[in-house]
Amino acid sequence: MKYFVAVLLLFILLGCAHNNTSSLSSDEKVREYSSTAVTLSDCSMKIVAHYQSQNLSVPEDFDTQQFFAILKKIYPDQSGVTSIQNNYQVSVRSLNGGYSVMLCDPKTNQKIMEDLSCHVNRVEIRSWESTTSIQCAFENNWQQYCE
């Protein structure tokens, strides 16, 4: 009986530890990340329009700090911007007159999505849909997603 109780406690503790560190279920990923992708895509549309309205391209030195600074000025739903800023590891880079923004899980360093801003109505790279874990790194072969 002692062994049974010990094994039972071990399974309970391992189960709790597993639940705290495991990734989201497929349904939870779809709910959370799809909503974030819509917001991120909308942010891209606003940033691209911001520069186009001034007859400018996104600057070569465009980065995460500038991304959030512009959104804080022009984006109507600041709760969406704050959510992205607080819940993800965000990286931004300039790309041939445009830019990409990548969101990663801050705990696991897994890439969740990358918006290349070449299709303002959708996020091009939706890594959360992959069955394999993808490390947080910008897509090197990004041009294929913008065709």
PAVO-537439 format. One record per residue: y, z, x of N, C-alpha, C in turn. Coordinates in steps of 0.05 Angstrom, whole numbers, padded with zeros to 5 digits, always signed. Layout:
REM residues N
YZXYZXYZX/...
END
This chain:
REM residues 147
-00024+00000+00016+00000+00000+00000+00025+00000+00017/+00024+00015+00040+00048+00016+00058+00054-00013+00068/+00033-00027+00075+00037-00054+00086+00048-00073+00064/+00039-00069+00040+00048-00086+00018+00078-00081+00014/+00087-00056+00014+00115-00049+00010+00131-00060+00034/+00121-00057+00058+00135-00067+00081+00139-00097+00081/+00117-00111+00073+00118-00140+00072+00137-00149+00049/+00136-00135+00027+00154-00141+00005+00183-00137+00013/+00189-00115+00026+00217-00110+00035+00226-00132+00055/+00207-00139+00073+00213-00160+00092+00221-00186+00078/+00205-00194+00058+00211-00219+00043+00237-00217+00028/+00243-00194+00017+00268-00190+00003+00292-00193+00022/+00290-00180+00046+00311-00181+00065+00315-00209+00076/+00293-00223+00082+00294-00250+00091+00306-00268+00070/+00298-00264+00045+00309-00280+00023+00339-00276+00020/+00348-00252+00022+00377-00247+00021+00391-00259+00044/+00381-00257+00068+00393-00269+00091+00394-00299+00088/+00372-00310+00078+00371-00340+00074+00392-00349+00054/+00395-00334+00032+00414-00342+00012+00443-00341+00022/+00449-00322+00040+00476-00320+00050+00482-00341+00070/+00463-00352+00085+00468-00371+00106+00460-00399+00099/+00447-00403+00077+00437-00430+00070+00460-00447+00060/+00456-00473+00062+00476-00491+00052+00475-00492+00021/+00495-00504+00010+00496-00506-00019+00474-00524-00029/+00466-00519-00054+00446-00537-00067+00459-00564-00072/+00443-00584-00078+00453-00611-00082+00474-00611-00105/+00468-00597-00127+00486-00596-00149+00512-00583-00142/+00511-00561-00126+00535-00547-00118+00551-00564-00099/+00538-00579-00081+00552-00597-00063+00567-00619-00079/+00554-00631-00099+00566-00651-00115+00591-00640-00129/+00588-00617-00141+00611-00605-00155+00634-00599-00136/+00628-00584-00115+00650-00576-00097+00662-00599-00081/+00645-00615-00068+00654-00636-00050+00666-00660-00065/+00656-00666-00088+00667-00689-00104+00696-00682-00112/+00700-00658-00120+00727-00650-00128+00746-00651-00103/+00736-00641-00081+00752-00642-00056+00757-00670-00048/+00737-00688-00051+00741-00716-00043+00763-00729-00060/+00763-00723-00086+00784-00734-00103+00812-00725-00094/+00814-00699-00088+00840-00689-00078+00847-00701-00052/+00828-00703-00033+00833-00715-00007+00842-00744-00009/+00829-00759-00027+00836-00787-00031+00864-00789-00042/+00871-00772-00060+00898-00772-00072+00918-00764-00050/+00912-00746-00033+00930-00739-00011+00934-00763+00007/+00913-00777+00013+00916-00801+00030+00934-00822+00017/+00931-00826-00009+00948-00845-00024+00977-00836-00021/+00983-00811-00024+01010-00801-00022+01022-00804+00006/+01005-00798+00026+01015-00801+00054+01020-00830+00061/+01002-00847+00054+01005-00876+00060+01030-00886+00046/+01034-00878+00021+01058-00887+00005+01083-00875+00018/+01082-00851+00028+01105-00838+00041+01115-00855+00065/+01096-00864+00081+01104-00881+00104+01112-00909+00095/+01097-00920+00077+01104-00948+00068+01131-00949+00054/+01139-00928+00040+01165-00928+00027+01188-00928+00048/+01182-00922+00072+01201-00922+00094+01197-00947+00113/+01179-00965+00103+01171-00989+00119+01161-00981+00147/+01145-00959+00147+01133-00949+00172+01103-00948+00171/+01091-00949+00194+01062-00944+00196+01059-00914+00202/+01035-00904+00198+01029-00876+00206+01033-00875+00236/+01048-00855+00246+01053-00854+00275+01028-00850+00292/+01029-00860+00316+01006-00858+00335+00999-00829+00340/+01018-00811+00339+01012-00783+00345+01006-00766+00320/+01001-00780+00298+00995-00766+00273+00972-00747+00276/+00975-00722+00268+00955-00702+00272+00953-00683+00248/+00937-00663+00250+00932-00644+00228+00957-00630+00220/+00973-00622+00239+00998-00607+00233+01017-00625+00216/+01020-00650+00224+01037-00669+00209+01025-00675+00182/+00999-00678+00180+00985-00683+00155+00993-00661+00134/+00990-00636+00142+00997-00614+00123+01027-00611+00119/+01043-00617+00139+01072-00615+00136+01082-00635+00115/+01072-00659+00116+01080-00680+00096+01070-00672+00068/+01045-00664+00067+01034-00656+00041+01049-00632+00029/+01057-00614+00045+01073-00591+00034+01099-00600+00022/+01110-00622+00033+01135-00632+00022+01132-00649-00003/+01110-00666-00003+01109-00687-00023+01086-00684-00044/+01066-00668-00038+01043-00668-00056+01048-00649-00079/+01044-00659-00104+01051-00642-00127+01033-00618-00132/+01007-00620-00124+00988-00598-00129+00983-00583-00103/+01000-00564-00098+00998-00549-00073+00972-00532-00072/+00961-00526-00095+00936-00511-00095+00913-00527-00082/+00913-00554-00087+00893-00571-00075+00896-00573-00045/+00921-00574-00035+00927-00575-00006+00918-00548+00006/+00925-00527-00006+00918-00500+00004+00887-00497+00004/+00874-00506-00016+00845-00504-00017+00832-00519+00007/+00841-00543+00012+00831-00558+00035+00836-00543+00061/+00861-00534+00064+00869-00520+00088+00853-00495+00093/+00848-00480+00072+00834-00454+00074+00804-00455+00075/+00792-00476+00064+00763-00477+00062+00749-00495+00081/+00763-00511+00096+00751-00531+00113+00763-00530+00141/+00748-00539+00160+00758-00545+00187+00769-00573+00185/+00795-00577+00187+00808-00603+00183+00817-00615+00209/+00810-00640+00213+00819-00655+00237+00830-00681+00228/+00852-00690+00241+00866-00715+00233+00871-00731+00259/+00868-00757+00256+00874-00775+00279+00887-00800+00268/+00903-00813+00284+00916-00838+00278+00895-00861+00282/+00896-00881+00265+00878-00904+00267+00893-00930+00260/+00900-00946+00280+00912-00972+00275+00932-00974+00253/+00952-00957+00254+00973-00957+00234+00967-00940+00209/+00942-00930+00208+00934-00912+00187+00924-00886+00199/+00907-00872+00186+00896-00848+00197+00870-00841+00184/+00856-00822+00196+00832-00810+00183+00835-00780+00183/+00824-00768+00162+00823-00739+00161+00794-00732+00156/+00784-00713+00172+00756-00704+00170+00755-00675+00162/+00737-00669+00143+00733-00642+00135+00705-00633+00143/+00703-00610+00156+00678-00599+00165+00675-00571+00155/+00650-00562+00155+00644-00534+00147+00651-00517+00171/+00670-00498+00167+00678-00481+00190+00657-00462+00201/+00636-00457+00184+00615-00439+00193+00593-00453+00208/+00586-00478+00199+00564-00492+00211+00572-00515+00229/+00598-00522+00229+00608-00545+00244+00594-00571+00236/+00587-00573+00210+00575-00597+00199+00597-00613+00185/+00596-00639+00190+00615-00657+00177+00609-00659+00147/+00630-00657+00131+00627-00659+00102+00636-00686+00092/+00660-00695+00102+00670-00721+00094+00692-00729+00114/+00697-00755+00114+00719-00766+00129+00732-00788+00113/+00758-00785+00108+00773-00804+00093+00789-00821+00113/+00783-00847+00114+00795-00865+00133+00822-00877+00123/+00830-00871+00100+00855-00880+00087+00857-00910+00084/+00834-00924+00086+00836-00953+00082+00830-00961+00053/+00817-00943+00038+00814-00946+00009+00826-00922-00004/+00850-00924-00015+00864-00901-00024+00852-00889-00050/+00832-00902-00061+00820-00891-00085+00793-00877-00080/+00785-00875-00055+00759-00861-00049+00758-00852-00020/+00741-00833-00016+00735-00824+00011+00712-00841+00022/+00716-00853+00045+00697-00872+00055+00671-00860+00065/+00672-00838+00079+00648-00826+00091+00643-00799+00077/+00621-00798+00062+00613-00774+00047+00588-00763+00059/+00591-00749+00081+00569-00739+00097+00552-00718+00081/+00565-00705+00062+00550-00685+00047+00527-00697+00031/+00528-00723+00027+00507-00737+00012+00483-00744+00030/+00486-00741+00056+00464-00747+00074+00443-00726+00074/+00418-00734+00079+00396-00715+00079+00394-00701+00107/+00409-00712+00126+00409-00699+00153+00436-00687+00158/+00436-00667+00175+00461-00654+00183+00476-00672+00203/+00502-00674+00199+00518-00691+00216+00539-00673+00229/+00539-00673+00255+00559-00656+00270+00587-00665+00264/+00605-00647+00266+00633-00652+00261+00645-00669+00284/+00647-00694+00279+00659-00713+00298+00669-00737+00283/+00692-00748+00292+00703-00772+00280+00683-00795+00282/+00684-00812+00262+00667-00836+00262+00678-00856+00283/+00662-00864+00302+00671-00883+00322+00671-00912+00311/+00652-00918+00294+00649-00945+00283+00662-00946+00255/+00687-00938+00254+00700-00934+00228+00707-00961+00215/+00711-00982+00230+00720-01007+00218+00701-01017+00196/+00675-01012+00199+00656-01022+00179+00661-01010+00152/+00673-00986+00150+00679-00973+00125+00704-00984+00112/+00720-00999+00127+00745-01008+00116+00745-01038+00108/+00721-01050+00109+00719-01078+00101+00718-01081+00072/
END
